[in-house]
Amino acid sequence: MPLVVKDRIKESSSTSGTGTITLAGAATGFRSFADIGNGNTTYYAIVDTTAGTWEVGIGTYTLIGTTLTRDIVTGK
């Protein structure tokens, strides 16, 4: 699984907690994580605007279920 970096990827999610994120589709004007490719890893950033929290790391995109697995959390 290669590390893939693409520009302008932004998706929403209603997933809570610290597990795998179920993606809900690209934000208007942005691309989806599907552009990363099934089974590939990428950098990610998560922002919870309600709680005022954030996280960055490296995750793996999975086409089935359209999920992003948090493999390595590098900052909070």
C-alpha positions in Angstrom: 0.0 0.0 0.0 1.8 3.1 -1.2 1.6 6.5 0.4 -0.5 8.7 -2.0 -0.8 12.5 -1.7 -3.5 14.4 -3.6 -4.6 18.0 -3.5 -8.0 19.3 -2.5 -9.5 16.3 -0.8 -12.1 17.1 1.8 -14.9 14.9 3.1 -17.5 15.0 5.8 -18.3 12.3 8.3 -20.6 11.9 11.3 -18.3 9.2 12.9 -17.4 9.9 16.5 -14.8 8.3 18.7 -11.3 7.2 17.8 -11.9 4.3 15.4 -12.3 3.9 11.7 -14.0 6.9 10.0 -17.0 6.3 7.6 -16.7 9.0 4.9 -19.9 10.8 3.8 -18.8 12.3 0.5 -16.7 15.2 -0.8 -17.4 18.8 0.2 -18.6 21.1 -2.6 -15.6 22.0 -4.7 -13.3 19.3 -3.4 -12.3 15.7 -4.3 -13.1 12.6 -2.3 -10.7 10.1 -0.7 -11.6 7.7 -3.5 -8.9 9.6 -5.5 -6.3 8.1 -3.1 -7.2 4.6 -4.3 -8.4 1.5 -2.5 -5.9 0.2 0.1 -3.5 3.2 -0.2 -2.4 5.3 2.7 -2.4 9.1 2.9 -2.0 11.9 5.3 -5.3 13.2 6.9 -6.5 15.9 9.2 -9.8 15.8 11.2 -11.4 18.8 12.7 -14.4 18.7 15.1 -15.7 22.2 14.9 -18.3 21.6 17.6 -15.8 20.3 20.2 -12.9 22.4 19.0 -10.6 19.4 18.6 -8.4 18.2 15.8 -6.2 15.3 14.8 -3.6 14.6 12.1 -2.1 11.3 11.0 -1.7 8.7 8.3 -4.6 6.5 7.3 -5.7 3.9 4.8 -8.6 4.4 2.5 -10.9 1.5 1.8 -13.4 1.6 -1.1 -15.8 -1.0 0.5 -17.7 0.9 3.1 -15.8 4.1 2.1 -13.8 4.3 5.2 -10.5 5.8 6.4 -8.6 3.8 9.0 -6.5 5.8 11.4 -3.2 3.9 11.2 -0.8 6.4 12.8 -2.0 9.5 14.8 0.8 12.0 14.7 -0.8 14.9 16.5 -3.8 16.0 18.5 
